[in-house]
Every structure is written in structure tokens, then in C-alpha cells.
Amino acid sequence: MDDPQPDAAAGAGGTRYVKVRTVGKGAFGTAVLYRKEPEGALVVIKQVAVLELSAAERVRALNEARVLALLSHRNVVRYLGSWERDGCLLLEMEFAGGGTLAQLLAARAARSAPLSERRALSLFGQVVAAIRHMHAHSVLHRDLKTENIFLTKDNVVKVGDFGISKVMGTQVQAETVLGTPYYLSPEMCEGLQYDQKSDVWALGCVLYELLALRRAFSAPSLPALVRKIVSADYAPPPPRYSAGTRGLLSSLLQTDPGVRPSANTIEDQLLPPLQAAANLTSDADSLDGTQGPCARSVVLELRASGRLVSVTPVALPARAALRELAVSRTHCVALTQEQVVFTWDVVDWRGRPGQGPDFNVGLESWRKPQHQPQCVDALTGLGITRVGAGDGFSVFASDSGAVLTCGDGAEGCLGHGDYSHCVRPRLVEKLLAADVVALAVGPAHVLALGGDGCLHAWGRGRHGRLGLGHQHDALVPEAVPLPPGVVVRSVHAGPDCSAVVSTAGELLLAGDNASGKLSPPKGLRLRSRLPVSARLPVQLTSKFSIKTQKFSGLETPVLTRS
């Protein structure tokens, strides 16, 4: 489908929509992220090919516009308008750029990093507020799940996806069984009439996921899942959470809907004392950078000129808690705990303004100096877990093991097979089957470790820094030959050299040794003589087990295990 051009009836007033990327596909339509010009605001437009749907499917598609138009709440995805064009229904709504709650919880589960009680209750309270607003307008969501709960870059909850929501009459109860099986209430599973209390059951399922980082109910088959749901057969939530919070969960997951509290009761009576108690608790065992409303990361930029030194805070979003920060001579890349990526230029890199690349790295635009952090919208929702910054280029790895690059391709560092620039993050196709688990990015080369233990390198090859046995540039990732029996634990990239630390605590080095920075310190010895330029990884052994190492311009510090 082409970029939508709203007509005058849509109130666009000449607004132009520029497609950014597809953010989701469902049974009845495709959700596409657009940038509205000239104001530059990001919006999501759900595109539904109405003529290709059955009558029942058309009703569901049109229902979302009807429900969205009824609702106006801080924690509900905001409806901006709808129109029809060429047989397609277009629904315009606000974009929540922080991904989904499901993605956040999956990332936390992968790191075995539970949410603090304060953080969990804060998120849950916002979901409850959204459901309360819906119920006040006689709307049942009927498909509440963590995949339909979105987050903004400031961690504000936005409940969305109202395709199967129902507007209830005052004396009518719903009977149609719809929704995601894991979140169905017992009464829905048994084919009974249901009302707002079914959404309350789904709230209980969401709260359980916030506490346990897994679904409350799961089974290998639908009949087994139904049996668990109708008997409320779920594992107890982690004991690290207070008895009050666990009691709230129990009240929501009651099989008798009449016993479950309403959304009003939850927000007005049950949540406030729990949130107050959680705010008084330090939760020192879960200092994760995202637990409370005041938790954040602060990045300071240090500049020195002669005897003059200045320290300036970088203007990241107020609640941003960083997971990774990559810095090069041209720009910085920051990854938040919510997997949102920000990038900004280094001010006056090398002391000469305007010497960086001719475009904003990852921001899909030609050169406009960006000294303030800008969100890389193209990466939102992709589950980015690692970032790297070279001179004029950026590298990103996702939780699925895919690698994307963008920026200046003059040194061949993008891995796309040529020296072309790329302003939009693009997949490195040669690594699609590698399942990358570790990255190291130097000024002009990249190392990527695959899940199978294979090490890949690409970029500038001078001084043999790639470890490929030659000094030629590698325009696509190439496998690095390692000595037999070496299992890589970590990879490191310096200005003109590379290093690998093995699981046995050995160090392998390749690259420029003209200054002797790769020569072994006391206590280390070489298996082979290290030349001025080591084109293949040279293995060092030691009476100590090496934990990690770092490169500087003229030396290589090594940290050993005691």
C-alpha cells in the first residue's frame, strides 16, 4: 500500500505522511509507522483492506474506530482520526515508542532481572486506570494482554488494540468467546455470560506476568489450558513480593467473577496502600535502573581545553535508565533498559566542528547537527540488546541474534558488501543465520560472535586487525580462523587491533603491534612470536586466568581472575 494521503474530510490540511516502517501485522490489517510532515510527528496508521474481509471481519475492523472514538485517557492509545481510501479503512493513532510490555518483560526474564515491587505496581496501576476508563464508557476490552499494552519512551502505559472490544448496553452481557486463550476468564472458557469482571481476570494475568516474568496459565494443549484456568491452577508468585501484592493477585484471579473487585475498587482502595508501602521500600536487591519514578541514568560529557574543564549533562529523557552506552569520536549511542535507542553527535569531534559524517547516524536524515539525544525510531520494537559506535557508523544487535548497521560506509564497516552509506539501520544479511551473542566495535572494524562459537569480522583490514590472515578490507563478515580448541567468551576491538578472551582464560590478539601494545606483560607468554602486525590471532597463555582486557592507544591493560 502506498503512503496514505488523507483527504480534506480527515482534517489533514495538506499534511503529508512519510512511511517509516511496518510495526505490526494482524488478521485484519497492517500497522505502519508514519512521519507527518511538516511537523515531524510520528503516528501509527492501521490499514485495513475492508473489501477483502468477510462481513464479520468488517464489523470487527470498524468496531476499533468506534471504540477508539469513545475513549480519551492518558493510558489509552489516543485516536487521531480515520478515513477510507480505495477500499481501505485507515485508522490514525498515537505512536508509543517504547515497545510493548511483553517485550520489556521478556528482556527482563532473559536477564533474570525481576521488576521491583514499586515498578511493577506503577505499571499495573496505569493499566488499571485505562481499564477503569473503558468500563466507565461501557467498553469491554476482551483481549487485554501484555502484547497489547504499549509503553512510551517515558514509560507511560498505553493500552491499545481494540479490534474485538465490545460496547456494552446497561442490561446486556456478552456471550461471544473472543480473546487470547492464555488470558480468557473461567466464565469465557465455560461458555457463560461475562461482563467487565472478565477484563479484571485479564488484569490478574497481567499482574502475574509483572511479578513472575511468565504467564500465569500455560499448557501444551487448549483443553489442558482450559482446565488450569477454570480451576485457577497457577504457581504462586515469587515470595520476594509483599503479602499485600500477592493478596491483590489472588483477589483478581478468583474463579467466581462476583468475588473479583471492580477496576474502580482496585484503583481507589486496593492499590494505593500497596503503592505507598512499595515507595517506602528501597528494594536494594533489585536496583535495576528502572524500578521507580525517579530512577534514571545520567550521562556527563567532559570537555577539556588547556586548564579549562567543563562537565555538561546529556539531555536524555528524564526516566531513561541505560543498559549500554557506546562512544566514538563522531557520535554516541545509548540503549535504555526498555530497549529504546538514542543517538547524538559528539560536539566538535577532534576539535573541528562539522568533520563528522554527512548524515545523522541512524536518524534517516542528512546532516543536521544533533547534539541532543534523538530516538532512533526505526529500531523501536525490534528488541535491541546491544549497541556499538564506530567512527561515523553504528551497529545494533537484537534479542533474536540479528545485526543491523547504518552510517558511513567509506571504510567498509557496514557489512553490506560495498562502501555505500546507509542512513537507515539495515540488516547484515551475511549474519542472518549466525545468532549473534556478542559484539565489539572499533573505529573502523567490527567483531561479532555467533551462538555457534564462530567469530566474524569485517571492516578495515590494515595491520591485520581483523585476524583474517591478510590486510585487505572485508566488506561482509568473514569467519576468523581460531586455534583448535579455543572457545570464545568475549570479544574486544581497539583502534587498530582485536582481542578474544577464551573460556579457558587465554588471550588472543591480532592487529598493530608497532608500539608494543600487544606484547605480553609480565606473567604472560606467547605461544608464537608476535610480529609488528599480527594478521592472525596470536594466542597468549598465562599462569593467571584472564577475565577481560581493554585497548588504549599505546597499551593493553589486562584484568586477571584472583
C-alpha positions in Angstrom: 0.0 0.0 0.0 1.2 3.5 -0.9 1.7 6.2 1.7 -1.8 7.4 2.7 -2.8 10.9 1.8 -5.7 12.0 4.0 -8.4 13.8 2.2 -9.9 17.1 3.3 -12.6 15.4 5.3 -9.9 13.9 7.5 -8.8 17.4 8.5 -5.3 16.9 7.2 -5.0 20.3 5.7 -2.3 19.2 3.3 -0.4 17.0 5.8 1.9 14.5 4.1 2.6 11.1 5.5 6.0 9.6 5.0 6.3 5.9 5.7 8.9 4.9 8.3 8.3 1.1 8.7 5.8 -1.6 9.4 5.3 -2.1 13.1 2.8 -5.0 13.1 0.6 -7.2 11.1 -2.7 -8.8 12.2 -5.5 -10.9 10.8 -7.4 -7.8 9.6 -4.8 -5.2 8.8 -1.3 -3.8 8.9 0.0 -1.2 11.4 2.5 1.2 9.8 4.6 3.9 11.4 4.4 7.2 9.5 6.0 10.6 10.0 3.6 13.5 9.5 5.2 16.4 7.6 5.9 19.2 8.0 5.5 18.9 11.8 7.5 15.6 12.0 5.2 13.9 14.5 5.2 10.0 14.4 1.9 8.3 14.2 0.7 4.7 13.6 -1.9 4.1 10.8 -3.7 0.8 10.8 -4.5 -0.1 7.3 -7.5 -2.5 6.8 -8.4 -3.8 3.4 -12.2 -3.8 4.1 -13.3 -5.1 0.7 -11.2 -8.3 1.3 -12.9 -9.1 4.6 -16.0 -11.1 5.4 -19.0 -9.3 6.9 -18.0 -10.4 10.5 -14.4 -9.3 9.9 -15.6 -5.9 8.6 -17.6 -5.4 11.8 -14.6 -6.1 13.9 -12.4 -3.7 11.9 -15.0 -0.9 12.1 -15.5 -1.6 15.7 -12.0 -0.4 16.6 -12.6 3.0 15.2 -15.9 3.2 17.1 -14.3 2.2 20.4 -11.3 4.5 20.0 -13.5 7.5 19.3 -15.3 6.8 22.7 -12.1 6.9 24.7 -9.8 9.7 25.8 -7.4 8.8 28.6 -3.7 9.2 29.3 -3.2 5.4 29.5 -5.2 4.6 26.3 -3.8 4.8 22.8 -5.1 8.1 21.5 -7.3 8.1 18.5 -6.4 10.8 15.9 -8.9 10.1 13.2 -10.0 7.7 10.4 -10.8 7.8 6.7 -11.4 5.5 3.8 -9.4 5.4 0.6 -9.6 2.9 -2.3 -11.5 0.4 -0.3 -9.1 0.6 2.7 -10.1 1.8 6.2 -7.2 3.9 7.7 -7.1 4.4 11.5 -4.7 7.0 12.7 -3.5 6.8 16.3 -0.6 7.9 18.5 2.7 6.1 18.5 4.1 4.7 21.7 7.8 4.4 21.0 8.9 2.3 24.0 7.7 -1.1 22.7 5.3 -3.4 24.4 5.1 -4.6 28.0 5.6 -8.1 26.6 8.9 -7.1 25.2 10.0 -5.4 28.4 9.2 -8.5 30.5 10.8 -10.8 28.0 14.0 -8.8 28.2 13.9 -8.9 32.0 13.3 -12.6 32.0 16.3 -13.2 29.7 18.5 -11.3 32.2 16.8 -12.9 35.3 16.1 -9.4 36.4 12.7 -9.2 38.2 10.9 -5.9 38.5 10.9 -4.1 41.8 7.6 -4.1 43.5 7.3 -0.4 43.1 8.0 -0.6 39.4 5.5 -3.5 38.9 2.7 -1.7 40.8 3.4 1.5 38.9 2.9 -0.2 35.6 0.0 -2.2 36.8 -1.7 0.9 38.2 -1.6 2.6 34.8 -3.2 -0.5 33.1 -5.9 -0.5 35.8 -6.6 3.2 35.1 -7.1 2.5 31.4 -9.5 -0.4 32.0 -11.4 1.7 34.5 -11.9 4.4 31.9 -13.1 1.8 29.4 -15.5 0.3 31.8 -16.9 3.8 32.7 -17.8 4.1 29.0 -19.3 0.6 28.9 -16.5 -0.8 26.8 -15.0 -4.3 27.4 -11.5 -4.8 26.1 -11.8 -8.6 25.8 -8.2 -9.1 24.6 -6.1 -7.5 27.3 -2.6 -8.9 27.3 1.0 -7.7 27.6 1.3 -7.6 23.8 -1.5 -5.1 23.7 0.0 -2.8 26.4 2.4 -0.3 24.9 5.0 2.0 26.5 6.1 5.4 25.5 9.7 6.5 25.7 8.9 7.9 29.1 7.4 4.6 30.4 3.8 5.8 30.2 1.5 2.9 29.7 -0.9 2.9 26.7 -3.5 0.2 26.3 -4.4 -0.5 22.7 -5.7 -2.9 20.1 -9.5 -2.7 20.5 -10.4 -4.8 17.4 -12.6 -7.2 19.5 -13.7 -4.8 22.2 -17.4 -4.5 22.8 -19.6 -1.6 23.8 -22.0 -3.0 26.4 -25.6 -2.0 26.9 -26.6 -1.4 30.5 -28.7 -4.6 30.7 -26.6 -6.7 28.3 -23.9 -9.3 29.0 -21.5 -10.5 26.3 -21.7 -14.1 25.1 -19.2 -14.4 22.2 -15.9 -16.1 23.2 -13.1 -14.0 21.8 -9.6 -13.1 23.0 -6.2 -14.7 23.6 -6.6 -18.2 25.2 -3.9 -17.6 27.9 -5.9 -14.6 29.3 -9.5 -16.0 28.9 -11.5 -15.9 32.1 -13.1 -19.1 33.6 -16.6 -17.9 32.6 -15.5 -17.4 29.0 -13.9 -20.8 28.9 -17.1 -22.4 30.1 -19.2 -20.5 27.6 -21.1 -18.5 30.2 -22.1 -14.9 30.0 -19.5 -12.4 31.1 -19.0 -8.7 31.8 -16.3 -6.3 33.0 -15.1 -8.9 35.5 -13.5 -10.8 32.6 -11.3 -7.8 32.0 -10.4 -7.9 35.7 -9.3 -11.5 35.3 -7.1 -10.5 32.5 -5.7 -7.7 34.8 -4.8 -10.5 37.2 -2.9 -12.3 34.4 -1.0 -9.1 33.6 -0.1 -8.6 37.2 1.1 -12.1 37.5 3.4 -11.6 34.5 4.8 -8.4 36.0 5.7 -10.3 39.2 6.8 -13.7 37.8 8.0 -12.7 34.2 6.0 -15.6 32.8 2.3 -16.3 32.1 0.0 -17.3 34.9 -1.5 -20.1 32.8 0.2 -22.2 30.2 -0.3 -25.8 29.0 0.7 -28.0 26.0 -2.9 -28.1 24.7 -6.0 -26.0 24.7 -8.1 -28.5 26.8 -5.3 -28.6 29.4 -5.1 -24.8 29.4 -8.8 -24.5 30.0 -8.7 -27.0 32.9 -6.0 -24.8 34.5 -7.9 -21.6 34.0 -11.3 -22.8 35.3 -9.6 -24.2 38.5 -7.3 -21.2 38.9 -4.3 -23.5 38.9 -1.3 -21.3 38.8 2.1 -21.4 40.5 2.4 -19.0 43.5 4.0 -15.6 42.6 7.6 -15.1 43.8 7.9 -14.6 47.6 10.1 -11.5 47.1 6.9 -9.5 46.7 4.8 -8.4 49.7 1.9 -10.4 51.1 -0.4 -7.5 50.1 0.6 -7.6 46.5 0.2 -11.3 46.4 -3.2 -11.0 48.0 -4.2 -8.5 45.3 -3.3 -11.0 42.7 -5.3 -13.7 44.4 -8.4 -11.5 44.5 -8.2 -10.8 40.8 -7.8 -14.5 39.8 -10.9 -15.7 41.6 -12.9 -18.2 39.5 -16.2 -16.6 40.7 -16.5 -13.3 38.8 -18.8 -11.9 41.5 -15.9 -12.1 44.1 -13.4 -10.2 41.9 -13.1 -6.5 42.6 -14.0 -3.9 40.0 -11.4 -1.7 38.3 -12.8 1.2 40.4 -12.2 -0.7 43.7 -8.7 -1.8 42.6 -7.6 1.8 41.7 -9.3 3.5 44.6 -9.0 1.1 47.5 -6.6 -1.8 46.9 -3.7 -0.3 45.0 -2.9 3.0 47.0 -1.7 1.3 50.2 0.4 -1.2 48.3 2.0 1.5 46.2 2.6 3.7 49.3 4.3 0.7 51.1 6.4 -0.1 48.0 7.6 3.5 47.7 8.9 3.3 51.2 10.9 0.1 50.4 14.4 0.5 49.0 14.3 -2.8 47.1 18.1 -2.8 47.3 18.2 -6.4 45.9 16.6 -5.1 42.7 18.5 -2.0 41.8 17.8 -2.2 38.1 17.7 1.4 37.0 14.0 1.2 36.1 12.3 0.4 39.4 10.9 3.8 40.5 9.7 7.0 39.1 12.9 8.8 40.0 15.4 6.1 38.9 17.4 7.2 35.9 20.9 7.2 34.3 22.9 10.4 34.0 25.5 10.8 31.2 28.0 13.6 31.6 30.1 15.0 28.8 33.6 16.1 29.8 35.4 18.7 27.7 38.9 19.9 28.4 41.0 22.7 26.8 44.2 23.5 28.4 43.4 24.2 32.1 39.7 24.7 31.3 37.4 21.7 32.1 33.7 21.6 31.7 31.2 18.9 32.6 27.8 19.0 30.9 24.9 16.6 31.4 23.5 15.0 28.3 19.8 15.7 27.9 18.4 12.2 27.9 14.7 11.7 28.7 14.0 12.2 32.4 13.3 8.5 33.2 15.9 6.9 30.9 17.8 4.1 32.5 20.7 3.0 30.3 21.6 -0.6 29.6 24.5 0.2 27.3 26.4 3.3 26.1 28.7 3.3 23.1 31.0 6.3 22.4 33.1 7.0 19.3 34.9 10.1 18.0 31.9 11.1 16.0 28.8 10.2 18.0 27.3 8.3 20.9 24.7 5.5 21.0 22.7 4.8 24.1 20.4 1.8 24.8 17.8 2.0 27.6 16.5 -0.8 29.7 13.3 -0.6 27.7 15.3 -1.3 24.5 14.9 2.2 23.1 18.0 3.5 21.2 19.1 7.1 21.3 22.0 8.7 19.4 23.7 12.1 19.3 26.7 13.8 17.8 29.9 14.4 19.8 30.3 18.1 20.0 33.3 19.4 17.9 34.8 15.9 17.5 38.6 16.2 17.0 38.1 19.9 17.9 36.8 20.7 14.5 33.1 21.2 14.1 31.4 19.7 11.0 34.0 17.0 10.5 31.7 14.0 11.2 29.7 12.1 8.7 27.4 14.0 6.4 24.3 12.5 7.9 22.8 11.7 11.3 23.8 8.1 12.2 20.6 6.1 12.4 18.2 9.1 12.2 17.4 8.7 8.5 18.2 12.3 7.6 21.1 14.2 6.0 23.3 16.3 8.1 21.7 18.4 10.8 23.9 18.6 13.8 22.1 16.6 16.6 23.9 17.5 19.9 20.8 16.4 21.8 19.8 12.7 22.1 17.4 11.7 19.3 15.4 8.4 19.4 16.2 6.0 16.5 12.5 5.3 15.7 13.4 2.7 13.1 14.7 0.4 15.9 11.8 0.8 18.3 10.1 -2.6 19.0 12.9 -4.6 17.4 14.3 -5.9 20.8 17.7 -4.3 20.5 20.0 -5.6 23.2 23.5 -4.4 22.2 24.8 -1.3 20.5 28.2 -0.2 19.2 29.6 3.0 17.8 32.5 3.4 15.3 33.7 6.5 13.5 30.6 7.5 11.6 28.7 4.3 11.9 26.6 2.4 14.3 26.0 -1.3 15.0 22.9 -2.9 16.7 22.1 -6.5 17.7 18.7 -7.7 18.6 17.5 -10.3 21.1 16.9 -12.6 18.2 20.6 -12.5 17.2 20.2 -10.3 14.1 22.7 -7.5 13.4 21.8 -4.1 11.8 24.2 -1.3 10.8 24.0 2.2 9.4 26.1 5.2 8.8 29.3 6.0 6.9 30.3 3.1 4.7 33.6 4.6 3.4 35.7 2.1 5.4 33.5 -0.9 4.5 32.3 -1.2 8.1 28.6 -1.7 7.4 29.0 -5.3 6.3 26.7 -4.9 3.3 29.3 -5.7 0.6 30.2 -2.2 -0.6 31.4 1.2 0.6 27.9 2.8 0.3 26.5 5.0 3.1 23.2 3.9 4.8 21.1 6.3 6.8 18.6 3.7 7.9 19.5 0.7 10.1 19.8 -2.3 7.7 20.2 -6.0 8.4 23.6 -7.5 7.8 22.5 -10.4 5.6 25.6 -12.5 6.0 24.9 -12.9 9.7 21.2 -13.8 9.5 22.0 -17.4 10.4 24.7 -16.6 13.0 22.5 -15.8 16.0 25.0 -13.2 17.3 25.5 -13.1 21.1 28.4 -10.6 21.4 29.6 -7.5 19.6 32.8 -5.4 19.6 33.1 -2.3 17.6 36.3 -0.4 16.8 36.7 2.9 15.0 36.8 1.1 11.6 36.0 -2.6 12.2 33.5 -4.9 13.9 33.7 -8.3 15.6 30.6 -10.5 16.1 30.4 -13.7 18.0 27.8 -16.2 16.8 25.9 -18.5 19.1 27.7 -21.5 17.5 31.1 -20.0 18.7 32.1 -18.8 15.2 33.8 -15.4 15.3 33.1 -13.0 12.4 35.0 -9.8 11.4 34.6 -7.1 8.9 35.7 -3.6 8.1 39.1 -2.1 7.5 41.8 -4.7 7.4 45.0 -2.6 7.8 47.6 -4.1 10.2 45.7 -7.4 10.2 43.2 -6.1 12.8 40.5 -8.4 11.5 42.5 -11.5 12.3 41.8 -13.0 8.8 45.4 -13.5 7.8 45.6 -10.5 5.4 45.3 -6.7 5.5 42.5 -6.3 2.9 39.2 -4.8 3.9 36.3 -7.2 4.4 33.1 -5.7 3.1 31.0 -8.5 4.5 31.5 -10.6 7.7 34.2 -13.3 7.3 34.9 -16.2 9.7 38.1 -15.6 11.8 40.3 -18.7 12.0 40.9 -19.6 15.6 43.4 -22.1 17.1 41.8 -25.6 17.7 40.0 -26.0 21.0 39.5 -22.2 21.6 36.0 -21.4 22.8 35.4 -17.6 22.8 34.0 -16.0 25.9 34.3 -12.3 25.0 35.5 -10.1 22.1 37.2 -6.7 22.1 38.0 -4.2 19.4 40.7 -1.4 19.6 41.7 1.4 17.3 43.7 -0.9 15.1 43.6 -4.3 16.8 41.3 -7.0 18.1 41.3 -9.4 21.1 39.5 -12.5 22.1 39.3 -14.0 25.7 38.6 -17.7 25.8 36.6 -19.7 28.3 40.0 -21.1 29.5 41.2 -17.6 30.4 43.5 -17.3 27.4 44.0 -14.1 25.4 44.3 -14.0 21.6 45.4 -10.8 19.8 45.6 -9.5 16.2 46.5 -6.2 14.7 49.0 -3.4 15.0 51.9 -4.0 17.5 54.2 -1.3 16.3 54.2 0.4 19.7 54.4 -2.9 21.5 50.9 -2.5 23.0 50.1 -6.2 22.1 53.3 -7.5 23.6 52.7 -9.6 26.8 53.2 -8.1 30.2 55.0 -9.9 33.0 53.3 -13.3 33.7 52.1 -13.8 30.2 53.9 -15.6 27.5 53.3 -16.1 23.7 52.7 -19.4 22.0 54.3 -17.8 19.0 56.3 -14.6 18.4 54.1 -11.5 17.9 55.1 -9.5 14.9 54.7 -5.8 14.3 51.4 -6.6 12.5 49.6 -9.8 13.6 47.4 -10.8 10.8 46.1 -14.0 12.5 45.1 -14.2 16.2 48.2 -14.9 18.3 47.5 -16.9 21.5 48.9 -15.8 24.8 49.0 -18.1 27.8 49.4 -17.1 31.5 49.7 -18.6 34.9 46.7 -16.3 35.6 43.2 -16.8 34.2 42.3 -13.7 32.2 38.9 -12.2 32.8 38.9 -9.3 30.4 41.1 -6.6 28.7 40.8 -3.2 27.2 42.7 -1.4 24.5 44.1 2.1 24.6 46.3 3.9 22.1 49.6 2.6 23.3 48.9 -0.2 25.7 46.6 -3.1 26.6 45.6 -3.4 30.3 44.6 -7.0 31.3 42.4 -8.0 34.2 43.0 -11.4 35.6 41.0 -13.6 38.0 42.4 -13.9 41.5 
